[in-house]
């Protein structure tokens, strides 16, 4: 059965574009509708209630676009608003894939015992990674560390700078991150700083980056439920505040000029 409806993806900013890119790599025949809530970024410094409100608005927008599946490409939203998102999607019988659950499951069934997580303050406060991982495997120790300055730095286009390297090194020098054998980049923005993290640990530990895992999870779901599209025709990108940095990131990630529309939701 062919299902040509688009895949809906949302994040607070540019981080979710890494998810969108991998989804296009895994499922090139699919159309996507991406919403970046740039007016309210970063979600990671907002209250849980604010994150729920923003996430519900983003979800309603994607459901109005007749999306066949919702991908929550934001760890802060996944950690704080997943129940509310799923409730809205359930009314339309739409599947929701978040960025925490598939990552937690992959880590839990690996061979590592000391897992570090760097994420936004809102994600760490929710303790979702610890709960999810230990639900699958209670023997794993999880150490979550809030790294609140990384998202603003990345949104400002400084991920390749020496400032970025110094800030990351300072965070990773925290005692929580010293004896781990795996680290989860618990924010989709952090895909852009993976090389600095790898450099700090000199390649000694495993780095878990969510885009590949989430894209594969989506691909399997579409195949098992026979919901694949036949051919991609048009992808759409929307933001709540049109910024120069978002435009630059989108062009760099997709290696082409992306048409971005400003909307109010």
Secondary structure, DSSP 8 states (H G I E B T S, - for coil): ------EEEEESSSTHHHHHHHHHHH-TT--EEEEE-GGG--GGGS-HHHHHHHHHHHHHHHHHTT-SEEEE--HHHHHHHHHHHHHHHHHTT-EEEETTHHHHHHHHTSS-SEEEEEE-HHHHHHTHHHHHHHHH-TT-EEEEEE-THHHHHHHTT-TTSHHHHHHHHHHHTSGGGSS-SEEEE-SGGGGGGHHHHHHHTTT-SEEEEHHHHHHHHHHHHHHHTT---S-----EEEESS--HHHHHHHHHHHTS---EEE---
